[in-house]
Amino acid sequence: MAYRDKFINKKVVCADGFSMSVQGNETAYCEPRLNHQKKYNLVEIGFPSEEEPLIMPWCEDDRKPTDTVYGYVPVDVVTTVIVKHGGMVKGQVPPGVIKISKIKND
């Protein structure tokens, strides 16, 4: 099977420095498990820069929370994690995850 049409999102980096990979494609632990969907309901998080309690229920190996993947994470949880860490300063998320840019504190 050729995966040449698979899109890999760039790593999400948040305002406070937290980072993680967030993927939705035919080889990721996501729903739907297809490429180029208009909306994903569940996505895969990979290799967060630090242990994040909000995603631990989906952790594949809780002994190594920064060196593993988190499968089938609801998109609203991913959005909540991004907000908790001050919003995104760079990176990409699959459709269905609300892209929250850096939150300005006035």
Secondary structure as a PSIPRED ss2 file (coil, helix, strand):
# PSIPRED VFORMAT (PSIPRED V4.0)

   1 M C   1.000  0.000  0.000
   2 A C   1.000  0.000  0.000
   3 Y C   1.000  0.000  0.000
   4 R C   1.000  0.000  0.000
   5 D C   1.000  0.000  0.000
   6 K C   1.000  0.000  0.000
   7 F C   1.000  0.000  0.000
   8 I C   1.000  0.000  0.000
   9 N C   1.000  0.000  0.000
  10 K C   1.000  0.000  0.000
  11 K C   1.000  0.000  0.000
  12 V E   0.000  0.000  1.000
  13 V E   0.000  0.000  1.000
  14 C E   0.000  0.000  1.000
  15 A C   1.000  0.000  0.000
  16 D C   1.000  0.000  0.000
  17 G C   1.000  0.000  0.000
  18 F C   1.000  0.000  0.000
  19 S E   0.000  0.000  1.000
  20 M E   0.000  0.000  1.000
  21 S E   0.000  0.000  1.000
  22 V E   0.000  0.000  1.000
  23 Q E   0.000  0.000  1.000
  24 G C   1.000  0.000  0.000
  25 N C   1.000  0.000  0.000
  26 E C   1.000  0.000  0.000
  27 T C   1.000  0.000  0.000
  28 A C   1.000  0.000  0.000
  29 Y C   1.000  0.000  0.000
  30 C C   1.000  0.000  0.000
  31 E E   0.000  0.000  1.000
  32 P C   1.000  0.000  0.000
  33 R C   1.000  0.000  0.000
  34 L C   1.000  0.000  0.000
  35 N C   1.000  0.000  0.000
  36 H C   1.000  0.000  0.000
  37 Q C   1.000  0.000  0.000
  38 K C   1.000  0.000  0.000
  39 K C   1.000  0.000  0.000
  40 Y C   1.000  0.000  0.000
  41 N C   1.000  0.000  0.000
  42 L E   0.000  0.000  1.000
  43 V E   0.000  0.000  1.000
  44 E E   0.000  0.000  1.000
  45 I E   0.000  0.000  1.000
  46 G E   0.000  0.000  1.000
  47 F C   1.000  0.000  0.000
  48 P C   1.000  0.000  0.000
  49 S C   1.000  0.000  0.000
  50 E C   1.000  0.000  0.000
  51 E C   1.000  0.000  0.000
  52 E C   1.000  0.000  0.000
  53 P H   0.000  1.000  0.000
  54 L H   0.000  1.000  0.000
  55 I H   0.000  1.000  0.000
  56 M H   0.000  1.000  0.000
  57 P H   0.000  1.000  0.000
  58 W H   0.000  1.000  0.000
  59 C E   0.000  0.000  1.000
  60 E C   1.000  0.000  0.000
  61 D C   1.000  0.000  0.000
  62 D C   1.000  0.000  0.000
  63 R C   1.000  0.000  0.000
  64 K C   1.000  0.000  0.000
  65 P C   1.000  0.000  0.000
  66 T C   1.000  0.000  0.000
  67 D C   1.000  0.000  0.000
  68 T C   1.000  0.000  0.000
  69 V E   0.000  0.000  1.000
  70 Y E   0.000  0.000  1.000
  71 G E   0.000  0.000  1.000
  72 Y E   0.000  0.000  1.000
  73 V E   0.000  0.000  1.000
  74 P E   0.000  0.000  1.000
  75 V H   0.000  1.000  0.000
  76 D H   0.000  1.000  0.000
  77 V H   0.000  1.000  0.000
  78 V H   0.000  1.000  0.000
  79 T H   0.000  1.000  0.000
  80 T H   0.000  1.000  0.000
  81 V H   0.000  1.000  0.000
  82 I H   0.000  1.000  0.000
  83 V H   0.000  1.000  0.000
  84 K H   0.000  1.000  0.000
  85 H C   1.000  0.000  0.000
  86 G C   1.000  0.000  0.000
  87 G C   1.000  0.000  0.000
  88 M E   0.000  0.000  1.000
  89 V E   0.000  0.000  1.000
  90 K E   0.000  0.000  1.000
  91 G C   1.000  0.000  0.000
  92 Q C   1.000  0.000  0.000
  93 V C   1.000  0.000  0.000
  94 P C   1.000  0.000  0.000
  95 P C   1.000  0.000  0.000
  96 G C   1.000  0.000  0.000
  97 V C   1.000  0.000  0.000
  98 I C   1.000  0.000  0.000
  99 K C   1.000  0.000  0.000
 100 I C   1.000  0.000  0.000
 101 S E   0.000  0.000  1.000
 102 K C   1.000  0.000  0.000
 103 I C   1.000  0.000  0.000
 104 K C   1.000  0.000  0.000
 105 N C   1.000  0.000  0.000
 106 D C   1.000  0.000  0.000
